[in-house]
Amino acid sequence: MTDRNRPDGEAFVRDADETLRGAYDPPMSLEEYVDRVLENPVAAASGARYMLAAIESQGTREVREHGERRARYRFFDDPCNDGEHAVLGNTAVLNGFVDDLRAAAAGRGGDETIVWIDGPTATGKSEFKRCLVNGLRAFSKTETGRRYTVEWNVTGAGSGLGGVGSGRSLSYGEGGDASAWYRSPVQSHPLSVFPADVRESIADAVDDVAYPIAADTDLDPFSREAYDHLESTYREEGRRDLFSAITDRTHLRVTSYIVDIGEGIGVLHAEDDGSPKERLVGSWMGGMLRELDSRGRKNPQAFSYDGVLSQGNGVATIVEDASQHADLLRRLLNVPDERRVKLDKGIGMDLDTQLIVISNPDLDAELDRHAEREGADPLKALKRRLTRHEFRYLTNRRLEAELLRREVGGVNGTPTVDGVGRLDDSNVKDGGVEDGRQRRTADLDPTDAALTADVRGDDGTVTERELAPHAIGAAALYAVVTRLDAEDLPTEIDLVEKAELYETGTVRRETSDKSEEQIGIEDIDVGDGDGRNGIPVTYARDVIADLLGSDADRCHPTLPVERVITPTDVLDALADGLADAPVFSRSEVAEFESRRAPVAKRVRERQRKDVLDAILADATVSPATVAEYVEHVYAWDADEPVETERGPAEADALVMKVFETETLGRFDEDDYRGTEPGQAVETFRRERVIRALTRYAWRNRGDEFSVDDVDLGEVPELRSVLNANELADVRRRFPDLDPAEWAAPPADTETERVKAEAIDRLVERGYSRASAELTSRAVMRDARDEWAELATDDGAVSDREGRNHRRSGGENGGDLSWD
């Protein structure tokens, strides 16, 4: 008995019909195609122009890379394939590539260049190629992006091709169907059927001055064979409408095709072999040459047309691992210059394709083999035509974390302006991981969220393992820090702060006089050496995969802590494995190992914030409370009313006093006359609150000022109560808590109660109970000495003064959180 709700084979066939129905246009006449070109010039665009149209069709979005805001083409996020092969980072490089296409499409000399995508392994070059193929394929299925070529049928025109009286139709090889249509094997442009002067007239009639249409290519040799036969036949018949007879709907039709590898996109792989001509355009088929009588010449019907240029004619030609095909690069010179390639003596083929070569840095050495010969360098002409775009390792922690998630758990995602947008769960079957899932809540930065994976053991059992919150982020930060050039490091910042600059654009820190300064990316010279070297994502992926495959050396009576991989586990494994990895030199190993400590310190700070926030969740000041205080301060200074639910009201002096004395802990009764502020309070309100927020509002002006529109964190004191819970706050609120007993608190104690509530909150915010247990233990273990110091303070520093001292950077410096 079948399930009525389960789809049957017929339903899937209907779905396939629906999918293909919108992917193609019905065959059309040459006249109909010209009308379409006049209406939509992209239908006759050159290869470079077509690629540009496909990229621009997805629009742009704003991103932050290297601390700067940039426009990024969404095309490179692989939206047509759900982000599977998104190119993360390298936005400036991708924009440079698009600029090359724009110059070539406009005929500004760029059509004579060969685009060179260069960079170390695992920097996204392969993703770039896959993304390009995916996007062009999807664009060609749209109404705007249809790509066209011609099909021929010589039935009814004389005795057929292949010799007088043979009766053979246009075909590859012996026999053939007399009613068959044969498509141009190299996607010939339909306008190439017209005589040259008519093509020029069509081009002049197209209303697209910026990007001329592809009207300067002749028919390919195969199509020329059909055209010449039809022309000879109808000329002998005395037809006055000779061109109309040749291109009659019974002999010629224009059809759309889906751009893909082999049809409009040629890809030459490292392992492809053969003679240069075979790799570039194809080869002659000896058996067919004997069958096809061409009166002493080679018949183009006997050519394979399977070379990379033949497959890529019409859109793009990509040479992967170009150093493996260095012998071909010099032979490609005539392609951008003459846009033509020879099949054999007297037989040539016009080409319209954008040449792209992709290589690792070893191509540099190949091109510089004869550099010492200067003017006599045989590769000089080639190097002049190559326009280089260098892919580098990511220097943005958020993007690196996304890449790691994709590599480890198969999680796709499209980054937003400030980091990550949507992330999807997906199944993977690589390295024993069968199912990549991640816990997601609004409380954790998405790049810091936990990632869980089902791992199959040697005995076939499946075990769930967890990469704890911040584990992926820690690996990403460590990888980024190894890629930063310390020699170019400004004295104002360290490597971790430089990474933060690239991620957020600013770094906040406290000065010697306890005030705060903000360093922006525009304030320092960060150099140009970042991203060329460092830990590749593949190394971090393999290390994490090994950790997922085995239990950690720890246990708990009720929680599976041995299945949790902590940030410390990840950092230790990354640093410990450097010496055994053959990709790193001894000097790199020593340098990368030394960069672990500052990363570990930053991770501990982030974990500490999570735990203290969880402990003090009920005591945390809400943004609404802070905003209320700021609104009253503005009204007090301007002597204007405050808008309330009951209408305008006078600024509440008591609200401001309570916030300043109890929430901020900055003033006491001696600083007020009742509820009226003294001089110190007035100065604080005007100089520290109003001036800072007004400066922020001015920098971000454009709309009418509103407290809701400003960043309350611009004021250090306000940011402290919004973002920074500290150990002193924990001790003040829970005086009977004992960090030394956190691992196993006695029953019915304040430590037991506080820990239970904190664990529950950490779980709500994205931790598992096992990872929450491990993280809170580590934080409280590190806090024991500090707790003891607070206990012996005994009034040396008052609660208010102690809070001010610590929040102004007395211990850990400024607020350099990852958020």
N, C-alpha and C positions, 0 to 999 in steps of 0.2 A: 504494500500500500504506500503510495507516494504522499509526501507532505505537500498540501495544496499551496502553502506559502513559499515553498522553495522554487526558485526560478528554474525553468527548463532550458534545453538547448535552443529552442526557438526564440526565447527571450534574449538570449545572448547574441544570437544572429541579428535580431532586430536592433539591438544596441550597436552592433558593429555597423549595420547599414546607416544608422543615424550619425555615427561618428564620421563615416566617410562621405556622407551626403554633402556636408558643408566644407569638405576639404578640397574639392575639385570643382572647376567650372566645366560645363559641357563643352565638347569640341566646338570651335567657332571658325568662321571664315577669316581670311586675311583682312577683309574690309572691316568686319566686326572688331577684330583686334586693334586696328588702327583707331577706330572710334574710341575704344577703351583707353588707348594710350593718350589720346587728346583729352580725355576726361580725367585720367589718373596717370600722370607721367611715371609713377613708380613702376607701372606695368612694363616699362621699357628702360628701366634704370640700369646703369652700369653695375658691375659687381660691387664696387666700393660704395656707390650710392645706395644700392639695395641693402647692404649691410648697415649703413648709416640709418636708413629708414627703419630697419628692424630694431635697432638699438634705441632710437628716439621714440619708437611707438610705445615703449613701456614707461616713458616719462622719467623724471628724476626725483630724488629725495635728498634731504640734508643729512650729512653725517659729520661726526667729529673724528678726525684722524690727525695724529701728530699735534693734538691740542687745537686744531683749527677746524672751522666749519667749512665743509665743501659740498658741492652738488655732486651727487653720484647717480649714474644711470641705473635704474632698477633692473634693466636687462641683465646685468652681471650678478644679480641676486638669484638668477635662474628661476624666476617666478613661474615659468611654463612647466617646470618639472618639480614644483613644490620645494624649491630651494636645495635639492639634493646635491647639485654641483655649483652652488653659489661660490663666487670668488670673494673671499673675505679679505677686507682691507685693500691695500694697493690702489686706492681710488685715484690718486694723482696719476699713476701709471696708466690706468684704464682710460682716464680722461685724455691723456696724451695719445693713446691709440685711436680714440674717437676723432681727435683733431687731425690725425693722419688720414683717416677715412674721409673726413670733410674736405681736406685739401685735394685728395685724389678725386673725389666725386665732383668737385668744382673745376677740375682740370688745371689746378694751379701748380703743376709740376710734381705734385705728390703721387701721380699715377706712375711715375718712374721709380718709385722707391719700393723696397722690400721691407716689410715690417718685421722687426726682430724682437721677439719676446725672450729675454734673458733672465737668468737668476739661478740661485742654488736649488738643490733638490728640495721638494716638499714646501715650495713657496706658493703653490696654487696655479702653476702653468698648465698642468693637465686639466685642472678644473676649468681654467679659462677656455681651453679647447672644447671640453664637453659642454660648457655653458653656451659657447658660441654655436655649436651644432644644435643644441636643444632650442635655443632662441630662434635661429633661422628656420628650423623645421616648423616650429609653431607659427611663426610669422607667415610662412608660405601657405598655411592653411586658412589664413584670414582673407576676407574680401579685398582688403587693401594690399596685402602682401603676395597675391598670386604671382607665381613665376611661370613664364610661358616658353614653349619651344615649338618646333614644327614636326609634323608627321607627313610621310609621303606614301602615295600609292600610284604606281605607274600602269595599273591595269587599264587596258583599252587604248593605250598609246603605242601604236606600232607593234613590233615583235617582242618587246620587253628588253630588259637589260641583260648583259652577259653574252652578247653576241647575236649576230643576225640569225633570225629563225630559231633561236633557242627556246622562245616561249617562256623564259624564266622571268619571274617578277623581281622587283627590288628586294634583295634579301642578303643575309649573311650566309654564304655557302650554297650547297647544291639544293635543288628543288625550290620549295617555297610555295606559299599559298597565294594564288593569283588574286585574292581579294584582301590580302593582308596589308595593314598599315605599319610602316616602320619609322620609328622616331629617330630623330637626329641623335647619334650616339654620344654627342658632346654638348647636348642642350643648346643647340644653335639658336641665336636670337631671331625671332620671327621677322624683324625688320631687315635682317640680312638678305632676305629673299629679294627685296627691291633693288633696282639699279642704284648706284652710288648717288647720283644727282637727286633722285626721288627721296632717298633716305635723308639727304640734307634738307630737302624741303619739308619733310615731316618734322625733323628736328627743329626747324625754324618756326613751325606752326605750334609747337608745344610751348605752353606758357609756363616755363620754368627756367628763368635766366640763370639762377644760382647754380643749378645742377643740370647740365646738358644730358640728354638721354643717350643711350648707347646706340649710335647710328653709324658707326664707322667700322663695323666688322662685316666681313664677307661670309658666305656660306661655308660650312665645313666641307671637307672633301667628299664625304659620303653623300651629303645632301646635294652637293654640286653634281655628283654623278646622276642623280635623279633629275635635277633641273636641266642639265645639258641634254639628257635623253628626251625629255618632254619638249624642250625648245627645238631640238632637231626635228622631232616628229611633226610638230605643228607648223614649223616653218616650211617643211617640205609640202605640207598640205596647203600652204598659201594663206594661213590664217592672218588676218590683219590685226586682230586682238590677241596677239601672241602672248603677252604677259597674263592676260585674263585666262587664256586657255591653259597655260602652265599652272596657274594658281587656282584653277577651278576647284570647287569644293570636292569634286570627285578625286582629285590628285593631291591636294594640299589642305591640311587643316591645322589650326593652332590649338594646342592643348596645354593645360596647366599641369605642373608636376610639383610634388612635394620635395622641397629642398632637403637633401640628406647626404650622408657620406656615399659617394658614388654617383650622385645626381646633383651636381652643382657645388658640392664640397668634396675636394680631393684631399686625402690624408695619406702622407707617406710615413710609415712607421720605421723604427730603427731596424727591425728584422727583415724588412722588405729588401729583396735582392734583384739581380738582373743587370743588364747593361744599362748605361745612362739613358739611352733612348727608351728602353722598355719601362724604366721607372718613371720617366717623364711623360711619354705620350702613348706607349703601347708597342706592339710588335706585329710584324707580318706573319700571316698564317700560311705556311708553305702549301698545304693541301688545297686550300681555297684558291691560291694563286693559280694552281694548275687547272682548277675547275672553271675559273672565271676567265673567259677570253676577252682580253682588253687590247688586242691589236698591238702587242709588243710593249705595253707599259703595265705597271703595277696597278691593279684595280683597288681603289680605296675601300671597296666592300670587303676586301680580304685583310683589313687591318683590325686589330683587336680594340683599340681605343680604351684600354684599361689603365693607362698611365695616370699619374697623379694630376697632371695638367688637364688631361682629357676629362677626368671625372670632376675636376674643380672648375671647368669652364662655365662661366655664367655667374659665379658668386665668389668662391674663395678656394685657395690652394694652401694647405698647411703641411709643412715639413716638420715632423716631430724629431727630437733628438738630432738636430741638424748636423752636429759634429760627425755623426755616423754617415752622413751623405754630403760631406764637404766637397767631394768631387763634382756634385751636381750644382753647387751654388754658382760656380763660374758659368756653367751652361745656362743658368737661368737669367743671365744678364740681358739677353735679347728680348726676353718676355716683357719686362716692364718698359723697355726702350721701344721695341718694335711692335709689341703685343701680337707676336706671331711666332710659331714654332714649326719646324720641318718634320714631316713624316719620312720623306725620302727625297731624292732628287726631283725637283720640279713639282713636288706635292707638299704644300704647306697648309697651315691651319691658323686662322686668326683666333686670338684668345682675348677674353674679357674676364679676368680673374684677379682678385686681390691676393698677392703673395704674402704669406706669413710663415716665418721660420721660428721654431721654438727650440731653445737649447739650454743646457747647463753651462757654467762658466768655461768648460773645456773648449768651447768653440772659439773663445778669445785667443787661446794659445794657437789654435789652428789658423786663425786669420792673421796672427802676428808672426808666422813662421818666416816670412821674408821681409819683415819690417825694417831690418838693417839695410836693405837695398834701396830704401827710400823711393826715389822716383821710378826705379826699375821694379818695384814690388808688383808681381803679377796679380796680386789680390786687391790692389789699390782701387780699381774700378768697382769691384764688388763692395768693398767697405764704404765707398762713397754712396752707394745706393741703399745700404742698410740703415734704417732708422731704429735705433735701439731703445727699448723700453725695459727697464730693469725691475723685475719682481723681487721683493725682499721679504724676509721673515716679518711676521706681524710684530708691531711694537705697541699694540693696544691690548691690554689685559682682557677686556671684555670679548673682543673678537677672537683672541687666542683661546679663551675658555669655550666659546661657541665651537671653534674648530675642534677642540679636544672632545667636546661632547659628541660631535658628529663622528669623530674617529673612533671613540670608545664605545658609544652607545647607539650610534646610528640616528642621533637626534638632529633633525633638520631645523633650520631657523633663518629668518631674515633679520639682520640687525636693524635697529632704529637709530635715530640721531644720537641717542645717549647710550646705546648698547644693544639690547636684544629685544626683539618684538615677540612674535609668536614662536613657540617651540612645539614640535609635534613628537608624539611617541611613535616609534617604529620598531619593527623586529629586525634583528641582525643575526647573522650566523657566521661570525668571524672570531677566531681565537677562543671558541667555546662559549662565547656570550650569545645567548639566544634571544634575549628580550631586554632592550634598553628602556628603562622607565625613570622618571624623575619626579620627586616630590616638588610641588610648586605652590607657594603661597605668596601673598602680597608683602609679607614681612621680610623675606629674604630677597636680596638682589638675585635675579634669575641666573646669573653666571655663577653664583655661590651656592645654589640649591643642591640638595643631595641628588645622587644618581644611583639607582639600583639596577642590578643586572642578575638574571638567572644564569648560572654557570653549571654546565654539565661536567661531572667528574668522570674519572676513568671507569668507575663501576656503573655509569649510566644514570646515577642519581643527580637531580637538579637542586642546587642550593642557591638561595637568594643572598647576594652580597650587596653591601651598601658603600658607596663612596660618600662619606659624610659631608655635610655642608662645609664649604670652603676648601675641600680637597681638590676639586677641579680648578677652582680659582687660585689656589696655592701653586699648583703645577703651572698654570698659565702665567702667573706673575714671575715665577722662577725662570721660565723659558724666556719671557720678555726681558728680564733683567740681564740674562746672559747675552742678549742680542744688542745691548746698549754699549756704545763706545765710551769707556771711562776716560780716554784721553781727551775727548771733546767735552767732558763734563764740566759745566760751570761750577765755580767754587760755592755758589749760593745753594746748591742742592746736591743730594746724594742720588744713587742710582734708582732707589725705590721711588723717590720723589720725582725723578725724571720720568719714570714709567707712569706716575700719576698725572704728570703734566700732559703726556701724550694721550691719556685717557680722558681727562676732564678739562684740560686747558689751564687749570690754576692749581696752586698749592698754597695753603694757608699755614702760617707758622707764627710763633710768638717771638718777639724781639727781646733784647736784653732788659729793656725797661718794662717788660710784662705787657706791652701793647701787642697788637697783632698786625702783621703785614701779609699782603697777598701777592704772590709771585705769579705772573701770567706767562704763557708761552712766548708772548711778544717781548717780554722783559729780558730774556736771556738768549744767548747764541748756543743752540743745542748741537751744532755741527751737522755733518751729513754722512757720518759713518755708521749710523744705526741700522740694524736689520740685515747687514750683509753676512754676519756670522752669528753663531749661537746654537742653542739646542733646537733641532728641528722637531716639529710636532710628531713625527713618526717615532722618534726616540721616546718622548713622553708617553705616547700611546702604547708602545710595547712594554714600557716599565709598568704602567697602570694595568695592562692586561695580565702581566705576570702576578701582580698583587691580587687581582681578582681571582686568580686560579688557586690560591692557597689561603688557609686560615692564618690569622695573626696569632702571635704567642701571648695570649691573654685570655682570661676567663671571668665569668660572673655566674653566681648561683642561679639566676633566672633569666638573664638577658644574653642574647647571642653576640656579645661584644667581639668575639673572635672573627666574626664575619664583617666587621666594620673596618673600613680603611680610612684612617684619619688623615688630615693634612700633614701631620708630622710623619706618618708612614710614607706618604707620597714624596715629601721633600727628602727624607733619608734615602729612599730607594733611588731617586733621581740622582742625588749627589754620589751615592756609593757605587752606582753602576757606570759612572763616567769613565773610570780607568779601564774597564773591560770593553768599552764600546770602541770599535775600530775607527769610527768616524771622527774621533777627537784626537788632537795631538796632545803631547804631554803638557805643553804650556797652556792649552785650552782647558785641560782637566784641572790644572792647578787654579786657573783663573775662575772657572765656573764653580769649583768647590767653595772658593772664598766668598761667593755671592749668595750662598745659601743662608747665612746667618741673618742678614737684614730682612730677607724675605720671611724667614721663620718668625722674626720679631713682629713684622706686620700682621702675619696670620694670627699670632697670639693676641695681638691687640683687638683684632676683629672678633675672635672667639670670646674674648673677655667682654666686649661690648654686648654680644648676644646674651651671655649668661647674666650679666648685671642688669640688662634691660628686662630679662625675664624675672629676676628676683624682685625688681622694683617696679614692675608693671603698674601696680595700683598707685604708686607714688609719682609716676611720670607726669609732667606737666603737658597738657594737651596744646596743640597749636592754636586752638580757639581761645584758650586762656591768654596765651602770649599775644595774639592778635588783638584781643580786647584791651590789654594793657597798652599796646602801641597806639590804638585808636584814641584812648583817653589821653595819652601823652600829647598827641598831635592837637587834640581839641583844647587841652590845657594851654599849650604854647600859643595857639592862635586865638584863645579866648572865644571859642565857638562851641556850639552845642554838639553833643554826640547823638547820632541817630539810634534810637532804640525801638523795640517793638511797640512801645507806648507813645512814640513820637520823640521829638528833640528833647534832650536833657543835658544838664550841665555836667562837665567832666567830673567823675567821681574821685575825689581826693583820697578816700579811704581805699578804694580798689587799687590805686597806684601805690599807696604806701604799703599795703599788705603784700603786694607782688614784690616790691623792692626789698622789703625786710625779710619776709618769710620764704618766698620762692627764690629770689636771687641771693638772699643772705648778704646783701651788700651794705645795707645801712641798718641803724638801730634807732631807738627813740630819740637819742641826742641829736640826730640829724634832722629832726622835724620840730615844728611848733604846732603840737596837736596833730592835725593831718596836713598842715601846710609845709611844703618842702623848704629845707634850709638851702644855703648857697651850694653846698656840695651836691645835693640831690638835683637842684635846678641845672647845674653844670652837666651832671651825668645825663639828664634827660635830653638836653639840647645838643651836647657835644657827642655823646656816645650813641644815642638812639636816633634822634631826628636827623642829624647830619649824615650818619651812615646810610639810613634808609632813603633819605632824599637823594643822596648821591647815586644809590642803586636805581631809584626811580628815574633819575635823569638819564642814566646810561641806557635804560630800557624804555625810554619815553616813546610816545606814539599814541597811547590811549589816555583817557582821563585817569588821574592818579587814584588808586584805591589801595587800602592796606592789604586786600586780598591778592593784589598783583605783585607785591614786593617779596623779596626773599628775606624773611625774618632772621635767617642765619647770617646776614651781613653784619649783625651786631654780635660780637663774640660772646657777650654775657647772655644774650637771648639764645644763641646757638647752643650754649652750654646746657641750659635747662631743657632745650628741645631734644638734644642729641646725646648728651653725655651724662650717663649715670656712673657714679664712681663708688669705689669701695667705702669711702668715708660715709656716703649716703646709706649704704647697706648697714654699716655699723651703727649709724645714728638711728636707723629705723628698727634694726633687729639687734639690740645690744647683747642678747643671750646666745646669738648664733656663734658657732665655733667652726671655723674652716677646717681645723685639724680633724674634725669628726665627720666631715662631709661624705667621705667614701662609705662609711657605715654608721650613720647617726643613731644614737640611742633612742629608744622609743619614747614618745610623749615629750619630745624636746622641741625647742624652737628650730633647731637645725633640721630635724626630721620634717617639720611642717613646711619650712621655707623651701627645702630641697624638693619636696613632693610637688609644691605649687610651681616651682621654677621648671621642673622637668615637664610638667603638663603644658606650660606655656611654650617651651622650646619645641615640643611635639606639634603644637598648634601652628608654629611658625616654620615648620619644614623639617625638623629633626625627627629621627626615629627615637624610640626610648633608649636603645642601645647607644646611638651616637650622642644623644643628650647626656647620658650618664658619663660617657668618656670625656666629652667636652667640658662639662661642669666640673668633673673631678680635676682635670688638668688646670682649669682656671683657678679653682679654689686652692689647689696645691701651690700654685705660684703665688697666691695672695696671702699665704700664711704669715710670712715675714712682715709684709706691709701691714697686715691686720694687727700684729703684735706691736708694731711701732705706733699705730693709731691708739692702741690700748694704753700705752705708756706716755702718750702726749700730755695727759693730765693738765689740760688748761694752758699749756705753753702757747698753743695757738687756739684761739676760740673757734667755735664751729663756723662762724661766719668768715673769719680770716683764713681758716684752713681751707674752706671751700674756694675762696678767692685765689689762694696760693696755688692750689692744684689745678684749678680751671684756667689759670693764666700760664700754665706750662711748667710748673715747678718740678714735675716728675717726668712726664712722657712727651713734652713738647706739644706742638699744635695738634689740632684735630685733623688727622690725615686719613680719615676713614675712607673706605672704598666706595661709599655711596655717592 
